[in-house]
Amino acid sequence: MVREIMRDEAFLARKAESAVPEDLPIAQDLLDTLAAHKDRCVGMAANMIGVNKRIIVFDNEGTYMVMFNPEIVKKSGPYQAEEGCLSLSGVRKIKRWKSIKVQYQNEKFQTRFKTFTGWTAQIIQHEIDHCEGVLV
């Protein structure tokens, strides 16, 4: 189901709670909402649709990917980026990393590790910031 985009900065600034298997339907709502905004959005976190859980979805080189409880466990290659967000107006400068290793759980809540680089890594960092309550 396509959900309305959350713009309440007080809600968005809250750190998200861990996702559990009962939260699987939220991932589908996130995917549906991301697809509905694909012309101007490449990733979303659950708090962007009003759900305070650690779930992100993003464009992984042309295929949407879901992560439950993502955490960056390794990073390298700092650089400055400018980013916008559907939930917030304007563009902001932010420090990002060229390469990140992420620990997350898949749809079966199995723990996985994957390294991402470049644009995909930047998208994931933005969405994990949402999970941490960081407004970008």
C-alpha positions in Angstrom: 0.0 0.0 0.0 1.3 3.4 -0.9 1.6 5.5 2.3 1.8 9.2 2.9 5.2 10.7 3.4 5.9 11.8 7.0 7.2 15.4 7.4 7.0 15.7 11.2 10.6 16.5 12.1 10.0 15.5 15.8 8.9 12.0 14.7 11.7 11.7 12.1 14.3 12.7 14.8 13.4 9.6 17.0 15.7 6.6 16.9 13.9 3.7 15.3 13.1 0.4 17.2 14.4 -2.9 16.0 12.3 -4.6 13.4 10.8 -8.1 14.0 9.2 -10.7 11.7 5.7 -9.2 12.3 6.9 -6.1 10.6 7.2 -7.8 7.2 4.1 -6.0 5.8 5.8 -2.6 6.5 8.5 -3.5 4.0 5.9 -4.1 1.3 4.3 -0.7 2.1 7.8 0.9 1.8 8.5 -0.8 -1.5 5.0 0.3 -2.8 5.6 3.9 -1.6 9.2 4.0 -3.1 7.9 2.8 -6.4 5.2 5.5 -6.4 7.9 8.1 -5.9 10.6 6.6 -8.1 10.8 9.7 -10.3 12.4 11.6 -7.4 13.4 9.0 -4.7 15.9 6.2 -4.6 15.5 5.0 -1.0 13.2 5.1 2.0 13.2 4.3 5.7 10.1 3.1 7.6 9.9 6.4 9.6 9.3 8.2 6.3 5.9 6.5 6.2 5.2 7.0 9.8 6.5 3.7 11.2 9.4 3.9 13.8 11.2 0.6 12.9 14.6 -0.1 11.5 13.6 -1.1 7.9 15.0 0.4 4.8 14.4 -0.1 1.0 16.5 1.3 -1.8 17.4 1.0 -5.4 20.3 -1.4 -5.7 21.5 -0.8 -9.2 18.0 -1.2 -10.7 16.5 -3.7 -8.3 14.8 -2.8 -5.0 16.4 -4.3 -1.9 15.0 -4.5 1.6 17.1 -4.5 4.8 15.8 -5.1 8.3 17.9 -3.7 11.2 20.8 -2.5 9.1 24.0 -1.4 10.7 27.2 -0.1 9.1 30.1 -2.2 10.5 32.9 -0.9 8.3 33.4 2.3 6.2 36.2 3.9 4.2 36.8 6.8 1.8 35.1 9.8 3.3 33.8 12.5 1.0 31.3 15.5 1.1 27.9 15.1 -0.6 24.8 17.1 -1.0 21.5 15.3 -0.4 17.8 16.0 -0.4 14.9 14.1 1.1 11.2 13.6 0.4 10.5 14.2 4.1 12.4 17.5 4.3 12.7 20.5 2.1 16.0 21.7 0.7 19.4 20.2 0.2 22.1 19.7 2.9 25.8 18.9 2.9 26.8 15.7 4.6 29.8 13.5 5.1 29.5 10.1 3.4 31.7 7.1 2.8 32.6 5.6 -0.6 32.6 2.0 0.7 30.5 0.6 3.5 30.0 -2.9 4.9 26.5 -3.4 6.2 25.2 -6.1 8.6 21.4 -6.6 8.2 18.6 -9.1 8.2 16.8 -10.3 5.1 13.1 -11.0 4.7 13.6 -14.3 6.6 15.4 -12.4 9.4 18.7 -14.2 8.6 21.8 -12.1 9.3 23.7 -11.1 6.2 26.8 -8.9 5.4 27.3 -7.0 2.2 29.7 -4.4 1.0 28.3 -1.5 -1.1 30.2 1.3 -2.9 29.4 4.5 -4.7 25.9 5.8 -5.2 24.3 2.7 -3.7 26.4 3.1 -0.5 25.4 6.8 -0.3 21.7 5.9 -0.5 22.0 3.3 2.2 23.9 5.7 4.5 21.1 8.2 4.1 18.4 5.6 5.0 20.4 4.3 8.0 20.6 7.9 9.2 16.8 8.0 9.1 16.8 4.9 11.4 19.2 6.7 13.8 16.9 9.8 13.9 19.5 11.9 11.9 17.8 14.5 9.7 19.5 15.0 6.4 
